[in-house]
Amino acid sequence: MKLYEKFANDVERLIRQGVYRHGDRVPSVRQASQQHRISITTVLHAYLLLE
């Protein structure tokens, strides 16, 4: 599994757990990349998977 797929799965799990509710914003690409120590490109790929 690629890193962006793993990160997308993690974000999806947080959504299902209610950490992010309908209408909430997930962290910005830059913020997520800094928090998780992954590249901006990886976060972008993950967020595109979640659209």
C-alpha distance matrix in Angstrom:
0.0 3.8 6.6 8.4 6.4 6.7 10.1 11.0 10.5 12.6 15.2 15.4 16.0 18.7 20.2 20.5 22.1 24.6 23.9 23.8 26.3 27.2 28.7 27.3 25.6 22.2 22.5 23.2 20.6 22.6 23.0 19.4 18.5 21.3 20.7 17.0 17.7 15.2 16.4 18.1 16.2 12.8 14.8 16.4 13.3 12.2 15.9 16.2 13.6 15.8 19.0
3.8 0.0 3.8 5.6 5.3 6.4 8.8 10.0 10.8 12.5 14.5 15.4 16.7 18.7 20.2 21.2 22.7 24.8 23.6 23.2 25.9 26.7 27.6 26.1 24.0 20.6 20.4 20.6 17.7 19.5 20.4 16.9 15.6 18.6 18.5 14.9 15.2 12.2 12.9 14.6 12.5 9.4 11.8 13.3 10.4 10.0 13.7 14.1 12.2 14.7 17.7
6.6 3.8 0.0 3.8 5.4 5.1 6.1 8.5 9.8 10.5 12.4 14.1 15.2 16.7 18.5 19.9 21.0 22.9 21.2 20.9 24.0 25.1 25.8 23.8 21.5 18.0 17.4 17.6 14.8 16.3 16.9 13.4 12.0 14.9 14.7 11.2 11.4 8.6 10.0 11.9 10.7 7.1 9.2 11.5 9.5 8.6 12.2 13.5 12.2 14.1 17.3
8.4 5.6 3.8 0.0 3.8 5.4 5.0 6.0 8.5 9.7 10.5 12.1 14.1 15.3 16.5 18.3 19.8 21.2 19.7 18.8 21.6 22.2 22.8 21.1 18.7 15.3 15.1 15.1 12.3 14.5 15.3 11.9 11.0 14.5 14.5 11.4 12.2 9.0 9.5 10.2 8.6 5.0 6.5 8.2 6.0 4.8 8.6 9.7 8.7 10.7 13.6
6.4 5.3 5.4 3.8 0.0 3.8 5.4 5.0 6.1 8.6 9.9 10.4 12.2 14.3 15.2 16.3 18.2 20.1 19.1 18.4 20.9 21.5 22.6 21.3 19.4 16.2 16.8 17.4 15.1 17.6 18.1 14.4 14.2 17.5 16.9 13.8 15.2 12.4 13.3 13.9 12.2 8.8 9.6 10.9 8.1 6.1 9.6 10.3 7.9 9.7 13.1
6.7 6.4 5.1 5.4 3.8 0.0 3.8 5.4 5.1 6.2 8.8 9.8 10.5 12.5 14.3 15.3 16.5 18.6 17.5 17.5 20.3 21.6 22.9 21.1 19.5 16.0 16.3 17.5 15.6 17.6 17.4 13.6 13.6 16.3 15.1 11.7 13.5 11.5 13.4 14.6 13.8 10.0 10.4 12.8 10.8 8.2 11.4 13.1 10.9 11.7 15.4
10.1 8.8 6.1 5.0 5.4 3.8 0.0 3.8 5.4 5.0 6.3 8.6 9.8 10.7 12.5 14.3 15.3 16.8 15.1 14.8 17.9 19.3 20.2 18.0 16.1 12.5 12.6 13.8 12.0 14.1 13.7 9.9 10.3 13.2 11.9 8.9 11.2 9.3 11.2 11.9 11.8 8.2 7.5 10.3 9.3 6.3 8.9 11.5 10.1 10.3 13.8
11.0 10.0 8.5 6.0 5.0 5.4 3.8 0.0 3.8 5.4 5.2 6.1 8.6 9.9 10.6 12.3 14.2 15.5 14.4 13.4 16.0 16.7 17.8 16.3 14.6 11.5 12.6 13.7 12.3 15.2 15.0 11.4 12.5 15.6 14.4 12.1 14.5 12.3 13.4 13.2 12.6 9.4 8.1 9.7 8.4 4.7 6.6 8.8 6.9 6.6 10.3
10.5 10.8 9.8 8.5 6.1 5.1 5.4 3.8 0.0 3.8 5.5 5.0 6.1 8.6 9.8 10.4 12.2 14.3 13.8 13.6 16.0 17.1 18.9 17.5 16.5 13.5 14.9 16.8 15.7 18.4 17.7 14.0 15.3 18.0 16.2 13.6 16.3 14.6 16.4 16.6 16.1 12.7 11.7 13.6 11.9 8.4 10.2 12.1 9.4 8.8 12.6
12.6 12.5 10.5 9.7 8.6 6.2 5.0 5.4 3.8 0.0 3.8 5.4 5.1 6.3 8.8 9.9 10.5 12.6 11.3 11.8 14.8 16.7 18.3 16.2 15.3 11.9 12.9 15.3 14.7 16.9 15.5 11.8 13.5 15.6 13.3 11.0 14.2 13.3 15.7 16.1 16.4 13.0 11.5 14.1 13.4 9.7 11.1 14.0 12.0 10.8 14.5
15.2 14.5 12.4 10.5 9.9 8.8 6.3 5.2 5.5 3.8 0.0 3.8 5.4 5.1 6.3 8.8 9.8 10.8 9.3 8.7 11.7 13.3 14.6 12.6 11.5 8.4 10.0 12.4 12.4 15.0 13.6 10.3 12.7 15.0 12.8 11.4 14.7 13.8 15.6 15.1 15.7 12.8 10.3 12.5 12.4 8.7 8.8 11.9 10.6 8.5 11.8
15.4 15.4 14.1 12.1 10.4 9.8 8.6 6.1 5.0 5.4 3.8 0.0 3.8 5.4 5.0 6.3 8.6 10.0 9.9 9.2 11.1 12.2 14.3 13.1 12.9 10.5 12.9 15.3 15.4 18.3 17.1 13.9 16.3 18.8 16.6 15.1 18.3 17.1 18.6 18.0 18.0 15.2 13.0 14.4 13.7 10.0 9.9 12.2 10.1 7.5 10.8
16.0 16.7 15.2 14.1 12.2 10.5 9.8 8.6 6.1 5.1 5.4 3.8 0.0 3.8 5.4 5.1 6.1 8.7 8.8 9.6 11.7 13.7 16.2 14.7 14.9 12.5 14.6 17.5 17.8 20.3 18.5 15.3 17.7 19.6 16.9 15.4 18.8 18.2 20.4 20.2 20.6 17.4 15.4 17.5 16.7 13.0 13.4 15.9 13.6 11.3 14.6
18.7 18.7 16.7 15.3 14.3 12.5 10.7 9.9 8.6 6.3 5.1 5.4 3.8 0.0 3.8 5.5 5.0 6.3 5.3 6.4 9.2 11.9 14.0 11.9 12.2 9.9 12.0 15.3 16.2 18.5 16.2 13.4 16.4 17.9 14.9 14.2 17.9 17.7 20.0 19.6 20.5 17.7 15.1 17.3 17.4 13.7 13.4 16.4 15.0 12.2 15.1
20.2 20.2 18.5 16.5 15.2 14.3 12.5 10.6 9.8 8.8 6.3 5.0 5.4 3.8 0.0 3.8 5.4 5.2 5.7 4.8 6.4 8.5 11.0 9.7 10.6 9.2 12.3 15.3 16.6 19.3 17.4 14.9 18.0 19.9 17.3 16.8 20.4 19.8 21.5 20.5 21.2 18.8 15.9 17.3 17.4 13.9 12.7 15.3 14.0 10.7 12.8
20.5 21.2 19.9 18.3 16.3 15.3 14.3 12.3 10.4 9.9 8.8 6.3 5.1 5.5 3.8 0.0 3.8 5.4 7.6 7.9 8.5 10.3 13.5 12.8 14.3 13.0 16.0 19.1 20.1 22.9 20.9 18.2 21.2 23.0 20.3 19.4 23.0 22.4 24.3 23.6 24.0 21.3 18.8 20.2 19.8 16.2 15.5 17.7 15.7 12.6 14.9
22.1 22.7 21.0 19.8 18.2 16.5 15.3 14.2 12.2 10.5 9.8 8.6 6.1 5.0 5.4 3.8 0.0 3.8 5.7 7.8 8.9 11.8 14.8 13.4 15.0 13.7 16.1 19.6 20.9 23.2 20.7 18.2 21.3 22.5 19.4 18.8 22.6 22.6 25.0 24.5 25.4 22.6 20.1 22.0 21.9 18.2 17.7 20.4 18.6 15.6 18.0
24.6 24.8 22.9 21.2 20.1 18.6 16.8 15.5 14.3 12.6 10.8 10.0 8.7 6.3 5.2 5.4 3.8 0.0 3.8 5.2 5.6 8.9 11.7 10.3 12.5 12.0 14.8 18.3 20.2 22.4 19.9 17.9 21.4 22.5 19.5 19.6 23.3 23.5 25.5 24.6 25.8 23.3 20.3 22.0 22.4 18.9 17.6 20.4 19.2 15.8 17.6
23.9 23.6 21.2 19.7 19.1 17.5 15.1 14.4 13.8 11.3 9.3 9.9 8.8 5.3 5.7 7.6 5.7 3.8 0.0 3.8 6.4 10.0 11.8 9.3 10.7 9.6 11.8 15.4 17.5 19.3 16.5 14.8 18.3 19.0 16.0 16.4 20.2 20.7 22.8 21.9 23.5 21.2 18.1 20.1 21.0 17.5 16.3 19.5 18.8 15.5 17.5
23.8 23.2 20.9 18.8 18.4 17.5 14.8 13.4 13.6 11.8 8.7 9.2 9.6 6.4 4.8 7.9 7.8 5.2 3.8 0.0 3.8 6.9 8.2 5.8 7.4 6.9 9.9 13.3 15.5 17.8 15.4 13.9 17.5 18.7 16.2 16.8 20.4 20.3 21.9 20.4 21.9 20.0 16.6 17.9 19.1 15.8 13.9 16.9 16.6 13.1 14.5
26.3 25.9 24.0 21.6 20.9 20.3 17.9 16.0 16.0 14.8 11.7 11.1 11.7 9.2 6.4 8.5 8.9 5.6 6.4 3.8 0.0 3.8 6.1 5.4 8.4 9.4 12.8 15.7 18.2 20.7 18.6 17.3 20.9 22.2 19.9 20.5 24.0 23.8 25.1 23.4 24.6 22.8 19.4 20.2 21.3 18.1 15.9 18.3 18.0 14.3 14.9
27.2 26.7 25.1 22.2 21.5 21.6 19.3 16.7 17.1 16.7 13.3 12.2 13.7 11.9 8.5 10.3 11.8 8.9 10.0 6.9 3.8 0.0 3.8 5.6 8.6 10.4 14.1 16.3 18.7 21.5 19.9 18.8 22.2 24.0 22.1 22.6 25.9 25.3 26.0 23.9 24.8 23.4 20.0 20.1 21.0 18.3 15.5 17.4 17.3 13.5 13.2
28.7 27.6 25.8 22.8 22.6 22.9 20.2 17.8 18.9 18.3 14.6 14.3 16.2 14.0 11.0 13.5 14.8 11.7 11.8 8.2 6.1 3.8 0.0 3.8 6.5 9.4 12.8 14.5 17.2 19.9 18.5 18.0 21.4 23.0 21.6 22.5 25.6 25.0 25.3 22.8 23.9 23.1 19.5 19.3 20.8 18.5 15.3 17.1 17.8 14.3 13.4
27.3 26.1 23.8 21.1 21.3 21.1 18.0 16.3 17.5 16.2 12.6 13.1 14.7 11.9 9.7 12.8 13.4 10.3 9.3 5.8 5.4 5.6 3.8 0.0 3.8 6.5 9.6 11.8 14.8 17.1 15.3 14.9 18.5 19.7 18.1 19.3 22.4 22.2 22.8 20.6 22.1 21.2 17.4 17.8 19.7 17.2 14.2 16.7 17.6 14.1 14.0
25.6 24.0 21.5 18.7 19.4 19.5 16.1 14.6 16.5 15.3 11.5 12.9 14.9 12.2 10.6 14.3 15.0 12.5 10.7 7.4 8.4 8.6 6.5 3.8 0.0 3.8 6.4 8.1 11.1 13.5 12.0 11.8 15.2 16.6 15.5 16.8 19.6 19.2 19.5 17.0 18.7 18.1 14.3 14.6 16.9 14.7 11.7 14.4 15.8 12.7 12.7
22.2 20.6 18.0 15.3 16.2 16.0 12.5 11.5 13.5 11.9 8.4 10.5 12.5 9.9 9.2 13.0 13.7 12.0 9.6 6.9 9.4 10.4 9.4 6.5 3.8 0.0 3.8 6.4 8.8 11.3 9.6 8.5 12.1 13.7 12.4 13.3 16.2 15.7 16.4 14.3 16.0 14.9 11.2 12.1 14.3 11.8 9.3 12.6 13.7 11.0 11.9
22.5 20.4 17.4 15.1 16.8 16.3 12.6 12.6 14.9 12.9 10.0 12.9 14.6 12.0 12.3 16.0 16.1 14.8 11.8 9.9 12.8 14.1 12.8 9.6 6.4 3.8 0.0 3.8 6.5 8.0 5.9 5.6 9.2 10.3 9.3 10.9 13.4 13.4 14.0 12.0 14.5 13.7 10.0 11.5 14.2 12.3 10.3 13.8 15.3 13.3 14.4
23.2 20.6 17.6 15.1 17.4 17.5 13.8 13.7 16.8 15.3 12.4 15.3 17.5 15.3 15.3 19.1 19.6 18.3 15.4 13.3 15.7 16.3 14.5 11.8 8.1 6.4 3.8 0.0 3.8 5.4 5.1 6.0 8.4 9.9 10.3 11.9 13.5 12.9 12.5 9.8 12.4 12.6 9.1 9.7 13.1 12.1 9.9 12.9 15.2 13.9 14.4
20.6 17.7 14.8 12.3 15.1 15.6 12.0 12.3 15.7 14.7 12.4 15.4 17.8 16.2 16.6 20.1 20.9 20.2 17.5 15.5 18.2 18.7 17.2 14.8 11.1 8.8 6.5 3.8 0.0 3.8 5.5 5.2 6.1 8.6 10.0 10.6 11.5 10.1 9.1 6.1 8.6 9.1 5.9 6.6 10.1 9.8 8.4 11.1 13.6 13.1 13.9
22.6 19.5 16.3 14.5 17.6 17.6 14.1 15.2 18.4 16.9 15.0 18.3 20.3 18.5 19.3 22.9 23.2 22.4 19.3 17.8 20.7 21.5 19.9 17.1 13.5 11.3 8.0 5.4 3.8 0.0 3.8 5.5 5.2 6.3 8.6 10.1 10.1 9.6 8.6 6.2 9.7 10.7 8.3 9.5 12.9 12.9 12.0 14.7 17.1 16.8 17.7
23.0 20.4 16.9 15.3 18.1 17.4 13.7 15.0 17.7 15.5 13.6 17.1 18.5 16.2 17.4 20.9 20.7 19.9 16.5 15.4 18.6 19.9 18.5 15.3 12.0 9.6 5.9 5.1 5.5 3.8 0.0 3.8 5.5 5.2 6.1 8.6 9.6 10.3 10.6 9.1 12.6 12.5 9.7 11.7 14.8 13.8 12.9 16.2 18.1 17.1 18.4
19.4 16.9 13.4 11.9 14.4 13.6 9.9 11.4 14.0 11.8 10.3 13.9 15.3 13.4 14.9 18.2 18.2 17.9 14.8 13.9 17.3 18.8 18.0 14.9 11.8 8.5 5.6 6.0 5.2 5.5 3.8 0.0 3.8 5.4 5.1 6.0 7.9 7.9 9.0 8.0 11.0 9.9 7.0 9.8 12.3 10.7 10.4 13.9 15.2 14.4 16.3
18.5 15.6 12.0 11.0 14.2 13.6 10.3 12.5 15.3 13.5 12.7 16.3 17.7 16.4 18.0 21.2 21.3 21.4 18.3 17.5 20.9 22.2 21.4 18.5 15.2 12.1 9.2 8.4 6.1 5.2 5.5 3.8 0.0 3.8 5.6 5.4 5.4 4.9 5.5 5.4 8.7 7.9 6.3 9.3 11.7 11.0 11.6 14.6 15.9 16.0 17.9
21.3 18.6 14.9 14.5 17.5 16.3 13.2 15.6 18.0 15.6 15.0 18.8 19.6 17.9 19.9 23.0 22.5 22.5 19.0 18.7 22.2 24.0 23.0 19.7 16.6 13.7 10.3 9.9 8.6 6.3 5.2 5.4 3.8 0.0 3.8 5.6 5.0 6.8 8.1 8.5 12.0 11.5 10.1 13.0 15.5 14.7 15.1 18.2 19.6 19.4 21.3
20.7 18.5 14.7 14.5 16.9 15.1 11.9 14.4 16.2 13.3 12.8 16.6 16.9 14.9 17.3 20.3 19.4 19.5 16.0 16.2 19.9 22.1 21.6 18.1 15.5 12.4 9.3 10.3 10.0 8.6 6.1 5.1 5.6 3.8 0.0 3.8 5.7 8.1 10.4 11.0 14.2 12.8 10.9 14.3 16.3 14.7 15.1 18.6 19.4 18.7 21.0
17.0 14.9 11.2 11.4 13.8 11.7 8.9 12.1 13.6 11.0 11.4 15.1 15.4 14.2 16.8 19.4 18.8 19.6 16.4 16.8 20.5 22.6 22.5 19.3 16.8 13.3 10.9 11.9 10.6 10.1 8.6 6.0 5.4 5.6 3.8 0.0 3.8 5.5 8.8 10.3 12.7 10.5 9.4 13.1 14.4 12.6 13.9 17.2 17.5 17.2 20.0
17.7 15.2 11.4 12.2 15.2 13.5 11.2 14.5 16.3 14.2 14.7 18.3 18.8 17.9 20.4 23.0 22.6 23.3 20.2 20.4 24.0 25.9 25.6 22.4 19.6 16.2 13.4 13.5 11.5 10.1 9.6 7.9 5.4 5.0 5.7 3.8 0.0 3.8 6.9 9.3 11.8 10.2 10.1 13.6 14.9 14.0 15.7 18.6 19.2 19.5 22.1
15.2 12.2 8.6 9.0 12.4 11.5 9.3 12.3 14.6 13.3 13.8 17.1 18.2 17.7 19.8 22.4 22.6 23.5 20.7 20.3 23.8 25.3 25.0 22.2 19.2 15.7 13.4 12.9 10.1 9.6 10.3 7.9 4.9 6.8 8.1 5.5 3.8 0.0 3.8 6.7 8.3 6.5 7.3 10.6 11.5 11.1 13.1 15.6 16.2 17.1 19.6
16.4 12.9 10.0 9.5 13.3 13.4 11.2 13.4 16.4 15.7 15.6 18.6 20.4 20.0 21.5 24.3 25.0 25.5 22.8 21.9 25.1 26.0 25.3 22.8 19.5 16.4 14.0 12.5 9.1 8.6 10.6 9.0 5.5 8.1 10.4 8.8 6.9 3.8 0.0 3.8 5.3 5.2 6.6 8.7 10.1 10.9 12.6 14.4 15.8 17.1 19.0
18.1 14.6 11.9 10.2 13.9 14.6 11.9 13.2 16.6 16.1 15.1 18.0 20.2 19.6 20.5 23.6 24.5 24.6 21.9 20.4 23.4 23.9 22.8 20.6 17.0 14.3 12.0 9.8 6.1 6.2 9.1 8.0 5.4 8.5 11.0 10.3 9.3 6.7 3.8 0.0 3.8 5.4 5.1 6.2 8.7 9.9 10.5 12.3 14.4 15.4 16.7
16.2 12.5 10.7 8.6 12.2 13.8 11.8 12.6 16.1 16.4 15.7 18.0 20.6 20.5 21.2 24.0 25.4 25.8 23.5 21.9 24.6 24.8 23.9 22.1 18.7 16.0 14.5 12.4 8.6 9.7 12.6 11.0 8.7 12.0 14.2 12.7 11.8 8.3 5.3 3.8 0.0 3.8 5.4 5.0 6.2 8.6 9.9 10.5 12.5 14.4 15.6
12.8 9.4 7.1 5.0 8.8 10.0 8.2 9.4 12.7 13.0 12.8 15.2 17.4 17.7 18.8 21.3 22.6 23.3 21.2 20.0 22.8 23.4 23.1 21.2 18.1 14.9 13.7 12.6 9.1 10.7 12.5 9.9 7.9 11.5 12.8 10.5 10.2 6.5 5.2 5.4 3.8 0.0 3.8 5.4 5.2 6.2 8.7 10.0 10.8 12.7 14.7
14.8 11.8 9.2 6.5 9.6 10.4 7.5 8.1 11.7 11.5 10.3 13.0 15.4 15.1 15.9 18.8 20.1 20.3 18.1 16.6 19.4 20.0 19.5 17.4 14.3 11.2 10.0 9.1 5.9 8.3 9.7 7.0 6.3 10.1 10.9 9.4 10.1 7.3 6.6 5.1 5.4 3.8 0.0 3.8 5.5 5.0 6.1 8.5 9.9 10.7 12.6
16.4 13.3 11.5 8.2 10.9 12.8 10.3 9.7 13.6 14.1 12.5 14.4 17.5 17.3 17.3 20.2 22.0 22.0 20.1 17.9 20.2 20.1 19.3 17.8 14.6 12.1 11.5 9.7 6.6 9.5 11.7 9.8 9.3 13.0 14.3 13.1 13.6 10.6 8.7 6.2 5.0 5.4 3.8 0.0 3.8 5.4 5.2 6.1 8.7 10.0 10.8
13.3 10.4 9.5 6.0 8.1 10.8 9.3 8.4 11.9 13.4 12.4 13.7 16.7 17.4 17.4 19.8 21.9 22.4 21.0 19.1 21.3 21.0 20.8 19.7 16.9 14.3 14.2 13.1 10.1 12.9 14.8 12.3 11.7 15.5 16.3 14.4 14.9 11.5 10.1 8.7 6.2 5.2 5.5 3.8 0.0 3.8 5.5 5.1 6.4 8.9 10.3
12.2 10.0 8.6 4.8 6.1 8.2 6.3 4.7 8.4 9.7 8.7 10.0 13.0 13.7 13.9 16.2 18.2 18.9 17.5 15.8 18.1 18.3 18.5 17.2 14.7 11.8 12.3 12.1 9.8 12.9 13.8 10.7 11.0 14.7 14.7 12.6 14.0 11.1 10.9 9.9 8.6 6.2 5.0 5.4 3.8 0.0 3.8 5.4 5.1 6.5 9.1
15.9 13.7 12.2 8.6 9.6 11.4 8.9 6.6 10.2 11.1 8.8 9.9 13.4 13.4 12.7 15.5 17.7 17.6 16.3 13.9 15.9 15.5 15.3 14.2 11.7 9.3 10.3 9.9 8.4 12.0 12.9 10.4 11.6 15.1 15.1 13.9 15.7 13.1 12.6 10.5 9.9 8.7 6.1 5.2 5.5 3.8 0.0 3.8 5.3 5.1 6.5
16.2 14.1 13.5 9.7 10.3 13.1 11.5 8.8 12.1 14.0 11.9 12.2 15.9 16.4 15.3 17.7 20.4 20.4 19.5 16.9 18.3 17.4 17.1 16.7 14.4 12.6 13.8 12.9 11.1 14.7 16.2 13.9 14.6 18.2 18.6 17.2 18.6 15.6 14.4 12.3 10.5 10.0 8.5 6.1 5.1 5.4 3.8 0.0 3.8 5.4 5.4
13.6 12.2 12.2 8.7 7.9 10.9 10.1 6.9 9.4 12.0 10.6 10.1 13.6 15.0 14.0 15.7 18.6 19.2 18.8 16.6 18.0 17.3 17.8 17.6 15.8 13.7 15.3 15.2 13.6 17.1 18.1 15.2 15.9 19.6 19.4 17.5 19.2 16.2 15.8 14.4 12.5 10.8 9.9 8.7 6.4 5.1 5.3 3.8 0.0 3.8 5.7
15.8 14.7 14.1 10.7 9.7 11.7 10.3 6.6 8.8 10.8 8.5 7.5 11.3 12.2 10.7 12.6 15.6 15.8 15.5 13.1 14.3 13.5 14.3 14.1 12.7 11.0 13.3 13.9 13.1 16.8 17.1 14.4 16.0 19.4 18.7 17.2 19.5 17.1 17.1 15.4 14.4 12.7 10.7 10.0 8.9 6.5 5.1 5.4 3.8 0.0 3.8
19.0 17.7 17.3 13.6 13.1 15.4 13.8 10.3 12.6 14.5 11.8 10.8 14.6 15.1 12.8 14.9 18.0 17.6 17.5 14.5 14.9 13.2 13.4 14.0 12.7 11.9 14.4 14.4 13.9 17.7 18.4 16.3 17.9 21.3 21.0 20.0 22.1 19.6 19.0 16.7 15.6 14.7 12.6 10.8 10.3 9.1 6.5 5.4 5.7 3.8 0.0
